[in-house]
Amino acid sequence: MKNQSPTKHAPKALMLLSSSCSFCPSVLDSLSKMIKSGELSSLQILNLEQSPDAMQKYNVRSVPWVRIGTHELTGSQTLETFQQRAQWAMNEEEQGDNNSNKNNPVANFDFLLSEGQVNKVIDSIKKDEKAIQAVMTLLGDSGTVLSTRIGIGVVFEEFSGSMLLKSLTPELGKLSQHEDNRIRADAFHYLGMTADKSAIAFLETGLEKSKNNTDEEIKEIITDSLEALTNA
């Protein structure tokens, strides 16, 4: 995700850490970079050895723990993930709604998927199929965390072979050319679930390009998806 330009609406961040935490230094480094670039307006850091009550106050079970606006993250995360949350927090502030994700379906789905509440996301999509676009946004964002990506996989499994998934073939085809290996791999995998013969062209193109690198995992994913579509 590209750095946003400095803005007076940049959100505040809070970080809880401990002296024995192995992931805390890298997380702190990422947040410090965002302070320097203006993506965060302030950063409050609490060391649990000095502030033991903080865990109970913020209902935190492990560190590193970070809150950006209303968005909370635990454990090792990438700079892109923190930048994503900062952008969402800024958007919510501009919308005048800092206490809820209801006006931001992408942030709402991200929270639900990362917390294992995938059924709520599926129900929302069944009620309004356009809601699948929020899932596609998360799929194509390098800052999306692993737990959310796992939830996205469950969503695609639920709609495997449906007309809804078939309608996403062009978007998945575009994501199959993404510079991020994880996003490409996921797109190739989900193309195999579309039951759409037109997806074969994207997969064959990906297989041809994969011959020039050593990413055996992506080659295997493409091959499996091609087999699934050929037998569909």
N, C-alpha and C positions, 0 to 999 in steps of 0.2 A: 504494500500500500504506500502511495506517495505521501511525503510529509505535507501536512497542511501548512499554509502560511500563518505566521503569528497573528493572533486575533485577541481582542479584549474579551471575547466570549470563551476563551480556552478554559476547560474545566479544572477543578482542583483534584488532587490525588492524595490518598492516604495509604501508607504502606506499613505493615507490621512485619517485623523480622526478629531473628534471634542471632546471637553470636555464633551458634553452632550450626546454623542453616547453610547447607552447601549451595543451594540455588539462589539464595538471597543476593549475593554480590552481583550476579548477572542481571537479575531483575532490577536492582537498584541502579545499575549502569544504564539500562534501557530508559528508566524513568528520568534519570539525570539528563540524558540526551534530549528527552522531550521537554524538559524544563528549559534547557539551553536554546532549543529551536522555537520555543513559544507554543508548543502543542499542549502544554500544561501551564496553568497560571501559578500554581503552587504545589508543593509536595511536602506533606507532613510525614515524618518517619518516627515510628514508635518501636523501641527495642523492648522485647518482652521481659528481658532480665531487669530492666529499669521500670517497666510499666506492666507488671503482671496482671493487672485488672483488665487490660485491654482485650484479652481473649474473650472474657465473659461479656464485656461491654459491646463488642462487635460480633459476638457469636462466631468466633473463629476457632477452628479445630487444628489447623496446621499453618505453617508459614513456608514460603513467603505468601502473604495475603495482600491484595491491592484492591482499593476501591477508587474508580474514576467516575466522578459524577455519581450515578446510582448503580453502576456496573461493578460487580465484584469478581475477582479472579484469584484462584489459589494455585500455588505451585509454579513450576518453571513455565514461562510464556515467552513468545517472541516479541520483538519490538513492534512488528506489524500488528500483533494482536492488541497490544496496548494502544497503538495508534488508531485502530479500528474502534475501540471502546471510547477513546477521546472524541472521535468524530461523532459517534452516536450521542454522547453526552452533550456535545456542542449543539447538535441538531435539536435535541430535546429542549435545551435551554431556549433556543430561538423560537421553538413552538410554544413556549410557556408551560411546559409540562415536565418538571424535573422529578416528579414523584411516581411516574408510571411509564411503562413501555408501550401503553396501549396505542399511542399515536405512531409508533415505530414498529411495524410488524416484523421487520428483520431482527431488531433487538429482542422483541418478544419471543420469536421462534428460537433465537440463539439461546436465550435463557432456558426455555422449556426443553430444547433438545439436549443442552449440556447437563441439565438436571435429571435426565432420564424420563421426562414427561412427554415422550414422543406421541403418545396416543392423543394428547390434546392438539398437537400439531396436525395429525392425521384427520381428526374430527373437523378442525378448522378448514382444511383443504376440501374435505367432502362436502362441507356446507358452501364453500366458495372456492372453486378450482383456481381462480386467479391468485389465491394465496400461495400457490406453489412457487410463484415468482420470488417470494421472500426466501424460500429454500434455495432457489437457484442463485440468488445473490450471495448467500452464505457459502454455497458450493464453490463459487468463483472467486472468493476472497481469500487471499493468502493468509490473512490474519485470523481466520476461523479456527478455533481450537479443536483438538482431537475428539473430545467428548461430543462436541456438536457434530463433527463429521460422522461419527459413529451413528448418531441419531438420524442424520440425513440418509444414511444407508438403509435404515429401517423404514424410512418414509418411501424410498424408491422400491424397496421390496414389496411394500403394501400395494403400490400402484403398478407393479410389474406387468407388462403386457397390455396395459389399459390405453384407451385413446388419449387420456391426459398425458401419459408418459410419451406416447408416440408424437404428440404435438411439440414435445420438448427436443426432438431430434436435432433441429438446426442449432439450438442453443448449446446442446451438449457437444455437437460437432465443433462449434467454435471453441468451447472450453477444452476440447481435446488437443488444441493447438497452443494452449496456455504455456507460458514459460515456467510455471511452477510444476514440478514433476508430480506432486501429490494431486493437484487439480487435474492434470492430464490423465493420470491413472484412474481417478474416480470417474471422469467423463467417459473414458473408454469402457469402464466396467458398466456404467449405467446405460450406455448405448446398447449394450447387449440385452438389456431388460426391456427395450422399447417395442420389440416385435415388429420393428419397422425396417423393411428391406433397404430403404434409402440410407440407413445408418451404416450399411456395409461399406459404402464409399469412404466415409470418414475413417473407418477402422482399417481399410486397406491402405489408405494414405498414411495413417499412423504407423502401420507395420512396415511400410517401405522406409519411412524416416527413421524408424527404430533400428534399422540395419546398420546405421552409421554410428550407433553408440552401444554401450555395454549394459544398458538397463534391461536385464533379463526379466525383471518383474513386470515391466510394462509390456514387453513382448508377450509374456504369458497371459496377461490380462486381455490384450487385444485378440490373441488366438482363441481364448475361451469365449469372448464375446462374439467373434465371428462364427464359431461353432454353434452358439446359442441361436443366432439369427438364421443361420443356414438350416437349422432343424426346426425353426419356428413355423 
